[in-house]
Amino acid sequence: MKYIVRWMEDKIAETLKANPVVVLTGPRQVGKSTLLEQAGFLRSWRYLTLDDPDVLEQAQEDPKGLLLEDIPTIIDEAQRCPELLLTVKYLVDKTKRKRNFILSGSGNVSLRQSPRETLAGRVNYLHLTGFSMRELRGLSPYGILNQVWENKEVKSIEVKTQVEMAQVVWRGSLPGVVLASSDTIALERGRSYIDTYISRDIQDLVKIRYPQNFRRLMEVLAQATGWESVQEELSKSCGETRTNVSRYMSLLQDTNLLHEVRGYVYQGERSYKQSKFYWFDSGAACLLAGITSGSALKKPNIRGRYFENFIFQQIYSWASLQTIMPEILYWKPRSGSVEVDFVIRSAGKAIGVEVKSSDTVDFRDTKSMREFLSTHPEVTKGIIVYSGCRVYTVATNIHAVPWTML
């Protein structure tokens, strides 16, 4: 299968100019190992994986011997031997920061904590997501979202697409699922991922006394993706204490499987502060919620929330490439019935993003965004992502953008 170039390649190369060590994290099966083995600029690097028992044994017993050869080195699944980081630190310092390393592994707490403690001042952290839609199509990350963020002109254009939205959202972003040759294979791979990798990641971190309750919590969170989640209600739904619910949700976030989106508050305004939660992958969220085909997402009562999760992924993928990763929040004042699904904020500027699964957008659909812009001078523009096929200005500083263009 032909390798699909990942946006993160350029980010890694850029980061290595300023830091001798890069730590690449992300959930399992998003393509970290494939990127590190296939990226053109890394072909000359030595690739080691601690999944190899022989390599792991030498890392534990003879780390200096393993890394003796003075060439740039990739250490995949580095979390399996945290002690190896001391040798990495020694070699970086010995060569006066001329020796380069890339450490990679799943969204594991130890992989983030150990380098931070051992390699302070020598390391930068990057996060790989699953495929973004533009990335999968071979496009650059500098699309309309980037134009709006940089306050550039957004031109009206017509977009031709033959992509079925429900099918794309259902498959999600995991390479093995997205690139499956049939829906049957995609379903099998998706279920296997949930049963094997998610459980494996969590069990690596903590012993869960009642796995069935933890599974039920994931299912409830998936069914309520994008909603304001109250731990007391989650506790009742999955049969766990509030303390355990809080602990399990923290674990899901620590492993990059679940993302918290907090309420946006500007200069003391009265807004909701209850967090919303989105899954790292709309496909995984669908399967956890019992949605086993793209056709099931065509039902209006469930389509919107998973489409919103999918758009969150596109925003998060773009944000992870920025020099300083912007915050992703939502806005909902305590009075009134308006809401903006996502607010992207960084360095004193912000833009708003609303998500609508309808195939048309008119002036009435901009009510929430207009109120948000009028009451928040720090926000420059807003976009409404929808399922249509035309980019156009629908109100002052508000643009309608087809989901395939994000």
Backbone hydrogen bonds, N-H to C=O, Kabsch-Sander energy under -0.5 kcal/mol:
donor,donor_aa,acceptor,acceptor_aa,energy
5,V,3,Y,-0.6
9,E,6,R,-1.5
10,D,7,W,-0.8
11,K,7,W,-0.9
12,I,8,M,-2.6
13,A,9,E,-2.3
14,E,10,D,-2.3
15,T,11,K,-2.3
16,L,12,I,-2.2
17,K,13,A,-0.6
17,K,14,E,-0.9
18,A,15,T,-1.4
19,N,15,T,-1.7
21,V,122,R,-1.8
22,V,101,F,-2.0
23,V,124,N,-2.7
24,L,22,V,-0.6
24,L,103,L,-3.2
25,T,23,V,-0.6
25,T,126,L,-2.7
30,V,27,P,-1.0
35,L,31,G,-2.3
36,L,32,K,-2.3
37,E,33,S,-1.9
38,Q,34,T,-2.1
39,A,35,L,-2.7
42,L,39,A,-1.5
43,R,40,G,-1.4
45,W,42,L,-1.5
46,R,72,P,-2.5
48,L,46,R,-0.6
48,L,74,I,-2.6
50,L,76,D,-2.6
52,D,49,T,-1.6
56,L,52,D,-2.7
57,E,53,P,-2.3
58,Q,54,D,-2.1
59,A,55,V,-2.4
60,Q,56,L,-1.8
61,E,57,E,-2.1
62,D,58,Q,-3.4
66,L,62,D,-2.0
67,L,63,P,-1.8
68,L,65,G,-0.9
71,I,69,E,-2.0
73,T,100,N,-2.0
74,I,46,R,-3.4
75,I,102,I,-3.1
76,D,48,L,-3.4
76,D,74,I,-0.6
77,E,104,S,-0.6
78,A,75,I,-0.6
78,A,104,S,-2.6
80,R,77,E,-1.8
81,C,78,A,-1.8
84,L,81,C,-1.7
85,L,82,P,-1.6
86,L,83,E,-1.4
87,T,83,E,-0.6
88,V,84,L,-1.9
89,K,85,L,-2.7
90,Y,86,L,-2.2
91,L,87,T,-2.5
92,V,88,V,-2.4
93,D,89,K,-2.4
94,K,90,Y,-2.6
95,T,91,L,-1.7
96,K,93,D,-1.5
97,R,92,V,-3.5
98,K,95,T,-0.9
101,F,20,P,-2.3
102,I,73,T,-2.0
103,L,22,V,-2.9
104,S,75,I,-2.4
105,G,24,L,-1.7
107,G,26,G,-0.7
108,N,106,S,-3.7
111,L,108,N,-0.5
112,R,108,N,-1.0
112,R,109,V,-0.8
113,Q,109,V,-2.6
114,S,110,S,-2.3
116,R,112,R,-0.9
117,E,113,Q,-2.0
118,T,114,S,-2.9
119,L,115,P,-2.9
122,R,119,L,-2.6
123,V,119,L,-0.7
124,N,21,V,-1.6
126,L,23,V,-3.0
128,L,25,T,-3.0
131,F,173,S,-2.4
136,L,132,S,-2.2
137,R,133,M,-1.2
138,G,135,E,-1.7
139,L,134,R,-2.8
143,G,141,P,-1.3
144,I,405,M,-0.8
147,Q,143,G,-2.0
148,V,144,I,-2.8
149,W,145,L,-2.3
150,E,146,N,-2.2
151,N,148,V,-1.4
152,K,147,Q,-3.1
155,K,153,E,-0.6
157,I,391,V,-0.9
159,V,389,C,-3.8
161,T,159,V,-0.6
165,M,163,V,-0.7
168,V,164,E,-2.2
169,V,165,M,-2.7
170,W,166,A,-2.1
171,R,167,Q,-2.1
172,G,168,V,-2.1
177,V,174,L,-1.0
178,V,174,L,-3.1
179,L,175,P,-2.5
180,A,177,V,-1.1
186,A,182,S,-2.2
187,L,183,D,-2.6
188,E,184,T,-2.2
189,R,185,I,-2.6
190,G,186,A,-2.4
191,R,187,L,-2.5
192,S,188,E,-2.2
193,Y,189,R,-2.2
194,I,190,G,-1.9
195,D,191,R,-2.6
196,T,192,S,-2.6
197,Y,192,S,-0.6
197,Y,193,Y,-0.9
198,I,193,Y,-1.8
199,S,194,I,-0.8
200,R,196,T,-2.2
201,D,197,Y,-2.8
202,I,198,I,-2.1
203,Q,199,S,-2.8
204,D,200,R,-1.7
205,L,201,D,-0.6
205,L,202,I,-1.3
206,V,202,I,-2.1
208,I,206,V,-0.7
209,R,207,K,-0.6
213,N,210,Y,-1.1
214,F,210,Y,-1.6
215,R,211,P,-2.6
216,R,212,Q,-2.0
217,L,213,N,-2.2
218,M,214,F,-2.1
219,E,215,R,-2.1
220,V,216,R,-2.5
221,L,217,L,-2.6
222,A,218,M,-2.1
223,Q,219,E,-2.3
224,A,220,V,-1.5
225,T,222,A,-1.2
226,G,277,F,-2.6
227,W,224,A,-2.5
229,S,227,W,-0.6
229,S,275,S,-1.5
231,Q,229,S,-0.5
234,L,230,V,-2.2
235,S,231,Q,-2.6
236,K,232,E,-1.7
237,S,233,E,-2.0
238,C,234,L,-1.9
239,G,235,S,-1.3
240,E,235,S,-1.2
245,V,241,T,-2.4
246,S,242,R,-2.5
247,R,243,T,-2.1
248,Y,244,N,-3.1
249,M,245,V,-2.4
250,S,246,S,-1.8
251,L,247,R,-1.9
252,L,248,Y,-2.3
253,Q,249,M,-1.9
254,D,250,S,-2.7
255,T,251,L,-1.8
256,N,253,Q,-1.7
257,L,252,L,-2.4
258,L,252,L,-1.5
259,H,278,Y,-3.2
261,V,276,K,-3.1
262,R,260,E,-0.5
264,Y,330,Y,-3.5
267,Q,265,V,-0.5
269,E,266,Y,-1.3
271,S,269,E,-1.1
272,Y,332,K,-2.7
276,K,261,V,-2.8
277,F,227,W,-0.8
278,Y,259,H,-2.4
280,F,257,L,-2.2
285,A,281,D,-2.1
286,C,282,S,-2.4
287,L,283,G,-2.2
288,L,284,A,-2.5
289,A,285,A,-1.7
290,G,287,L,-1.4
291,I,286,C,-3.1
292,T,290,G,-0.8
296,A,293,S,-0.7
297,L,294,G,-1.3
298,K,295,S,-1.4
299,K,296,A,-1.1
302,I,299,K,-1.7
303,R,299,K,-2.3
304,G,300,P,-0.8
306,Y,302,I,-1.1
307,F,303,R,-2.0
308,E,304,G,-2.3
309,N,305,R,-1.7
310,F,306,Y,-2.1
311,I,307,F,-2.2
312,F,308,E,-2.3
313,Q,309,N,-1.9
314,Q,310,F,-1.6
315,I,311,I,-2.3
316,Y,312,F,-3.0
317,S,313,Q,-2.6
318,W,314,Q,-1.9
319,A,315,I,-2.9
320,S,316,Y,-2.1
321,L,318,W,-1.5
322,Q,319,A,-1.5
325,M,323,T,-0.5
327,E,345,R,-2.9
329,L,327,E,-0.5
329,L,343,V,-2.8
330,Y,262,R,-1.9
331,W,340,V,-2.3
334,R,270,R,-2.3
340,V,331,W,-2.6
342,F,353,V,-2.4
343,V,329,L,-2.8
344,I,351,I,-2.4
345,R,327,E,-2.2
345,R,343,V,-0.6
346,S,349,K,-2.4
349,K,346,S,-2.1
350,A,378,E,-1.2
351,I,344,I,-1.9
352,G,381,K,-2.0
353,V,342,F,-3.0
354,E,383,I,-2.5
356,K,385,V,-3.0
365,D,362,D,-1.3
366,T,363,F,-1.7
367,K,364,R,-1.2
370,R,366,T,-3.2
371,E,367,K,-2.2
372,F,368,S,-2.3
373,L,369,M,-2.7
374,S,370,R,-2.3
375,T,371,E,-1.5
376,H,372,F,-0.6
376,H,373,L,-0.6
379,V,376,H,-2.0
380,T,350,A,-2.1
380,T,378,E,-0.5
382,G,397,N,-2.5
383,I,352,G,-2.2
384,I,399,H,-2.9
385,V,354,E,-3.1
385,V,383,I,-0.6
386,Y,401,V,-2.0
387,S,358,S,-2.5
391,V,157,I,-3.0
392,Y,390,R,-0.5
392,Y,400,A,-1.6
394,V,392,Y,-0.6
394,V,398,I,-2.0
395,A,398,I,-1.6
398,I,395,A,-2.6
399,H,382,G,-2.1
400,A,392,Y,-3.0
401,V,384,I,-2.6
403,W,386,Y,-2.4
405,M,402,P,-2.1
406,L,403,W,-0.9
